[in-house]
């Protein structure tokens, strides 16, 4: 089965570099090259100064993989594979793990490739759709009904994009028990980990919590370093990592040498980077709370539990798709309609991880005042 058009990426291809004001960006505020170099420890700075622009090792720079492994409690550098962003990790994992007629469970809405790639491989996909009336919470009973004796894989993205929901600890444990009973893998896209509003609600990574857990993360979202194009997959099963690594040889082959060193610098300064990014996110969330309170007749707002995005509902008598077009045409402000996620209803995604969000929100508010005149 051929892969369908990638709606989210096609949407960004059309608007991301032409719309003046992005209110749907899902990443944290980015950092300049000089800022990252300024954070470098002496060892990584020496690596940068002596760097030669040749090929890199296909699995990733060993000391970078070791640094990534420090984010977890159950894996070593040998159990980490670096990738060209998160998408390569998703693609290579699904191609390596799944075969036609395998049963797969996917939580919706989600980043499209989490669903479209398994479907393109001929798997039998069961979808669990999150409900805004339940504050986007995934229920254990829904999971129990979706699992079969033959289930091969459960695919999650929590902290959740686009709703900002978190898994409840009881559901997290129960889901692992269900998977373990059937010998199923759990693949969790954890790219928004570290951006929980309440850090006490941060759950263990799936790779640490479950022996057949596979985690995906990237330097893009919480760290604000999308331009590095450095992501990773981690699993306790080294044989699985080797299989995904072999598949990577048909995609990017290896990473950018400068990006690997810059990612190493950033991870070694992660406390400072996350502190700044979280401060921006938390300040913006307070502004959004007040904005949606002022406009509660126009929007339904389920406050997210994690950053840097939310999924409000438009209550005006116009489709979210048409409203998006009007907003970008008249105010230059870009939001993302829920149709991009194939989600029913009148929802749209906003992002609140960047410093210029308050300025953009002012333009959005002026548009609302003038709307319908």
C-alpha positions as CSV (number, residue, x, y, z in Angstrom):
1,X,0.0,0.0,0.0
2,X,1.4,3.4,-1.0
3,X,1.9,6.0,1.7
4,X,-0.7,8.8,1.6
5,X,0.3,12.5,1.5
6,X,1.7,13.6,4.8
7,X,-0.9,16.3,5.7
8,X,0.9,18.0,8.5
9,X,4.2,18.3,6.7
10,X,2.4,19.4,3.5
11,X,0.6,22.0,5.6
12,X,3.9,23.3,7.0
13,X,5.5,23.2,3.5
14,X,2.8,25.5,2.3
15,X,2.8,28.0,5.2
16,X,5.7,27.6,7.6
17,X,8.1,30.0,5.8
18,X,5.4,32.3,4.3
19,X,3.0,32.9,7.2
20,X,4.5,35.8,9.3
21,X,3.2,34.5,12.6
22,X,3.2,30.8,13.6
23,X,0.8,30.1,16.4
24,X,0.8,26.3,15.6
25,X,4.5,25.6,16.0
26,X,5.0,22.6,18.3
27,X,8.6,23.1,19.3
28,X,10.2,25.1,22.1
29,X,12.1,28.4,21.4
30,X,15.2,27.6,19.4
31,X,18.8,28.4,20.2
32,X,21.5,30.1,18.1
33,X,24.7,28.3,17.2
34,X,26.7,30.7,19.3
35,X,24.5,30.1,22.3
36,X,25.0,26.3,22.1
37,X,28.8,26.8,21.6
38,X,28.8,29.0,24.6
39,X,27.3,26.2,26.7
40,X,29.9,23.7,25.6
41,X,32.0,21.9,28.1
42,X,35.8,21.7,27.3
43,X,35.7,18.2,25.9
44,X,32.9,18.8,23.4
45,X,34.4,22.2,22.5
46,X,37.7,20.4,21.6
47,X,35.7,17.9,19.5
48,X,34.0,20.9,17.7
49,X,37.3,22.7,17.0
50,X,39.0,19.6,15.6
51,X,35.9,18.4,13.6
52,X,36.4,17.1,10.1
53,X,33.4,17.0,7.8
54,X,33.6,13.4,6.7
55,X,31.1,10.5,7.2
56,X,30.0,9.6,10.7
57,X,29.3,6.2,12.2
58,X,25.9,4.9,11.1
59,X,24.5,4.2,14.6
60,X,25.7,7.6,15.8
61,X,28.7,9.1,17.6
62,X,29.4,6.7,20.4
63,X,29.8,9.4,23.1
64,X,26.6,11.0,21.9
65,X,24.8,7.6,22.3
66,X,26.2,7.3,25.8
67,X,25.0,10.8,26.6
68,X,21.5,9.9,25.4
69,X,21.6,6.7,27.4
70,X,22.0,8.8,30.6
71,X,18.4,10.1,30.1
72,X,17.3,6.6,30.9
73,X,17.9,4.0,33.7
74,X,17.8,0.7,31.7
75,X,19.9,1.2,28.5
76,X,23.5,1.7,27.5
77,X,24.8,3.6,24.5
78,X,24.8,0.3,22.6
79,X,21.0,0.2,23.0
80,X,20.5,3.6,21.5
81,X,20.4,4.4,17.7
82,X,20.6,8.0,16.6
83,X,18.4,9.1,13.6
84,X,17.9,12.0,11.3
85,X,15.1,13.6,13.4
86,X,12.2,11.7,14.9
87,X,10.6,10.8,11.6
88,X,13.4,8.5,10.5
89,X,13.2,6.7,13.9
90,X,9.4,6.1,13.3
91,X,9.9,4.9,9.8
92,X,12.8,2.6,10.4
93,X,11.2,1.2,13.5
94,X,7.9,0.4,11.8
95,X,9.6,-1.1,8.8
96,X,11.9,-3.2,11.0
97,X,9.2,-4.4,13.4
98,X,6.0,-4.9,11.5
99,X,4.8,-7.4,8.8
100,X,1.5,-7.7,6.9
101,X,-1.5,-8.8,9.0
102,X,0.2,-7.9,12.3
103,X,-2.3,-6.4,14.8
104,X,-1.4,-2.8,15.8
105,X,-3.1,-0.4,18.2
106,X,-2.7,3.3,17.6
107,X,-4.0,6.2,19.7
108,X,-5.6,9.0,17.7
109,X,-5.2,11.9,17.1
110,X,-1.5,11.5,16.4
111,X,1.4,12.4,14.3
112,X,0.3,11.0,11.0
113,X,3.2,8.6,10.3
114,X,2.5,6.7,13.5
115,X,-0.7,5.5,11.8
116,X,0.0,5.7,8.1
117,X,3.2,3.7,8.1
118,X,1.7,0.7,9.8
119,X,-1.2,0.8,7.5
120,X,1.0,1.0,4.5
121,X,2.7,-2.2,5.6
122,X,-0.6,-4.1,5.5
123,X,-1.1,-4.4,9.3
124,X,-4.5,-4.6,10.9
125,X,-4.8,-1.3,12.8
126,X,-7.2,-0.7,15.7
127,X,-7.6,3.0,16.5
128,X,-8.5,4.4,20.0
129,X,-9.7,7.9,19.6
130,X,-9.3,10.3,22.6
131,X,-12.4,12.2,23.8
132,X,-12.3,15.9,24.6
133,X,-15.2,15.3,27.0
134,X,-12.8,13.1,29.0
135,X,-10.1,15.8,28.9
136,X,-8.3,13.8,26.2
137,X,-7.6,11.0,28.8
138,X,-6.8,7.5,27.6
139,X,-8.8,4.9,29.5
140,X,-7.6,1.5,30.5
141,X,-10.9,-0.2,29.5
142,X,-10.5,1.2,26.0
143,X,-7.1,-0.3,25.8
144,X,-8.3,-3.7,27.2
145,X,-11.0,-3.9,24.6
146,X,-8.5,-3.0,21.8
147,X,-5.9,-5.7,22.7
148,X,-6.0,-9.1,21.1
149,X,-4.1,-12.3,21.8
150,X,-2.1,-11.6,18.6
151,X,-1.4,-7.9,19.2
152,X,2.1,-7.1,18.0
153,X,2.5,-3.4,18.9
154,X,0.8,-0.6,20.8
155,X,1.8,2.9,19.4
156,X,1.5,5.9,21.7
157,X,2.6,9.5,21.7
158,X,2.6,10.7,25.3
159,X,3.0,13.4,26.4
160,X,0.4,13.8,23.7
161,X,0.5,15.8,20.5
162,X,-1.7,17.7,19.7
163,X,-3.9,17.7,22.9
164,X,-1.2,18.2,25.6
165,X,-2.6,15.2,27.6
166,X,-0.7,12.9,29.9
167,X,-1.2,9.3,30.8
168,X,-2.5,8.5,34.3
169,X,-0.1,6.3,36.3
170,X,-2.8,3.6,36.7
171,X,-3.4,3.5,32.9
172,X,0.4,3.5,32.3
173,X,0.9,0.4,34.5
174,X,-2.2,-1.3,33.2
175,X,-1.2,-0.8,29.6
176,X,2.2,-2.4,30.3
177,X,0.5,-5.4,32.0
178,X,-1.8,-5.8,29.0
179,X,1.1,-5.8,26.6
180,X,3.2,-8.1,28.7
181,X,0.4,-10.7,28.8
182,X,0.4,-10.8,25.0
183,X,4.2,-10.4,24.4
184,X,3.5,-7.1,22.5
185,X,5.9,-4.3,22.1
186,X,5.0,-0.7,23.1
187,X,6.4,2.1,21.0
188,X,6.1,5.5,22.6
189,X,6.8,8.8,20.8
190,X,8.1,10.8,23.8
191,X,9.3,13.9,22.0
192,X,7.5,16.2,24.6
193,X,9.0,14.5,27.6
194,X,10.5,17.1,30.0
195,X,7.7,19.6,29.1
196,X,5.1,18.4,31.6
197,X,3.4,21.4,33.2
198,X,3.6,19.7,36.6
199,X,7.0,17.9,36.6
200,X,5.8,15.6,39.4
201,X,3.5,14.0,36.8
202,X,6.4,12.9,34.6
203,X,6.2,9.1,34.1
204,X,9.1,6.8,33.5
205,X,10.2,6.4,29.9
206,X,8.6,3.3,28.4
207,X,12.0,1.8,27.7
208,X,12.7,1.9,31.5
209,X,9.2,0.8,32.5
210,X,8.8,-2.2,30.2
211,X,11.2,-4.8,28.8
212,X,9.7,-4.6,25.4
213,X,9.3,-0.8,25.4
214,X,10.8,1.2,22.6
215,X,11.2,5.0,23.1
216,X,11.5,7.7,20.5
217,X,12.9,11.2,21.2
218,X,14.5,14.1,19.4
219,X,16.4,17.3,20.0
220,X,13.6,19.3,18.3
221,X,10.7,19.7,20.7
222,X,11.7,20.1,24.4
223,X,15.2,21.2,23.6
224,X,14.3,23.6,20.8
225,X,17.0,22.3,18.4
226,X,15.0,21.1,15.3
227,X,17.7,22.3,12.9
228,X,20.1,19.7,14.2
229,X,17.9,16.9,12.9
230,X,19.1,14.5,15.6
231,X,16.7,12.0,17.1
232,X,17.0,8.6,18.6
233,X,15.4,5.2,19.3
234,X,16.2,3.3,22.5
235,X,15.3,-0.3,23.3
236,X,16.6,-2.9,25.7
237,X,16.7,-5.4,22.9
238,X,20.1,-4.8,21.2
239,X,19.0,-7.2,18.3
240,X,16.1,-4.9,17.6
241,X,18.4,-1.8,17.6
242,X,20.7,-3.6,15.2
243,X,17.8,-4.3,12.9
244,X,16.7,-0.7,12.9
245,X,20.3,0.4,12.4
246,X,20.5,-1.8,9.3
247,X,17.3,-0.3,7.9
248,X,18.8,3.2,8.5
249,X,21.4,2.3,5.8
250,X,18.6,2.6,3.3
251,X,17.5,6.1,4.5
252,X,20.0,8.7,5.9
253,X,22.9,6.2,6.4
254,X,24.5,8.4,9.0
255,X,24.0,11.8,10.8
256,X,25.5,15.2,10.2
257,X,28.9,15.4,11.9
258,X,28.4,19.0,13.2
259,X,24.9,18.2,14.4
260,X,26.2,15.3,16.5
261,X,28.7,17.5,18.4
262,X,26.1,20.2,18.9
263,X,23.6,17.7,20.2
264,X,26.3,16.4,22.6
265,X,26.9,20.0,23.9
266,X,23.2,20.6,24.4
267,X,22.5,17.3,26.2
268,X,25.4,18.0,28.5
269,X,23.8,21.4,29.3
270,X,20.2,20.0,29.3
271,X,19.3,21.5,32.7
272,X,20.0,25.0,31.5
273,X,18.3,24.5,28.2
274,X,15.2,22.9,29.6
275,X,15.0,25.5,32.4
276,X,14.8,28.4,29.8
277,X,12.4,26.6,27.5
278,X,10.1,25.6,30.4
279,X,10.0,29.2,31.6
280,X,8.9,30.4,28.2
281,X,6.2,27.7,28.1
282,X,4.9,28.4,31.6
283,X,4.7,32.1,31.0
284,X,2.8,31.6,27.7
285,X,0.4,29.2,29.3
286,X,-0.7,31.8,31.8
287,X,-1.4,34.2,29.0
288,X,-3.4,31.6,27.1
289,X,-5.5,30.9,30.2
290,X,-6.5,34.5,30.3
291,X,-7.1,34.7,26.6
292,X,-9.4,31.7,26.5
293,X,-11.3,33.0,29.6
294,X,-11.9,36.2,27.7
295,X,-13.1,34.3,24.7
296,X,-14.9,31.3,26.2
297,X,-18.0,31.9,24.0
298,X,-15.7,31.4,20.9
299,X,-13.5,28.5,22.1
300,X,-13.6,25.5,24.3
301,X,-10.3,25.1,26.2
302,X,-9.1,21.9,27.8
303,X,-5.9,23.2,29.6
304,X,-3.0,21.0,28.5
305,X,-1.0,19.0,31.0
306,X,2.2,19.2,29.0
307,X,3.7,21.6,26.4
308,X,4.2,23.0,24.0
309,X,0.8,22.6,22.2
310,X,-3.0,22.5,22.9
311,X,-6.1,21.5,20.9
312,X,-8.9,23.9,21.6
313,X,-12.3,23.7,19.9
314,X,-13.7,26.5,17.8
315,X,-17.3,27.3,18.7
316,X,-18.0,29.9,16.0
317,X,-20.3,28.9,13.1
318,X,-17.4,28.4,10.7
319,X,-15.2,25.3,10.1
320,X,-11.8,25.3,11.6
321,X,-10.3,24.9,8.1
322,X,-12.0,28.0,6.8
323,X,-11.3,29.9,10.0
324,X,-7.6,29.0,9.6
325,X,-7.6,30.4,6.0
326,X,-9.2,33.6,7.1
327,X,-6.9,34.1,10.0
328,X,-3.7,33.6,8.0
329,X,-5.0,35.7,5.1
330,X,-6.1,38.7,7.2
331,X,-3.8,38.6,10.2
332,X,-0.9,36.5,9.0
333,X,-1.4,34.2,12.0
334,X,-1.3,30.5,11.4
335,X,-3.1,27.9,13.4
336,X,-3.5,24.2,12.4
337,X,-7.0,22.8,11.8
338,X,-7.8,19.4,13.3
339,X,-8.4,18.0,9.8
340,X,-4.7,17.8,9.5
341,X,-4.9,15.1,12.1
342,X,-7.9,13.5,10.5
343,X,-9.8,14.4,13.7
344,X,-13.5,15.0,13.5
345,X,-15.1,18.2,14.9
346,X,-13.9,21.8,14.9
347,X,-10.6,21.6,16.7
348,X,-7.3,23.3,16.0
349,X,-3.8,23.1,17.3
350,X,-1.9,26.0,18.8
351,X,1.7,26.1,20.0
352,X,3.0,28.0,23.0
353,X,6.7,27.2,23.2
354,X,8.1,30.3,21.5
355,X,8.9,33.7,22.9
356,X,6.9,35.6,20.3
357,X,3.6,33.9,21.3
358,X,2.3,36.9,23.2
359,X,2.8,39.2,20.2
360,X,1.1,36.7,17.9
361,X,-1.8,36.3,20.3
362,X,-2.4,40.0,20.3
363,X,-2.8,39.9,16.5
364,X,-5.2,36.9,16.9
365,X,-7.2,38.8,19.4
366,X,-7.5,41.8,17.1
367,X,-8.7,39.5,14.4
368,X,-11.4,38.2,16.7
369,X,-12.6,41.7,17.5
370,X,-12.8,42.5,13.8
371,X,-14.2,39.1,12.8
372,X,-17.6,39.3,11.1
373,X,-17.6,43.0,10.7
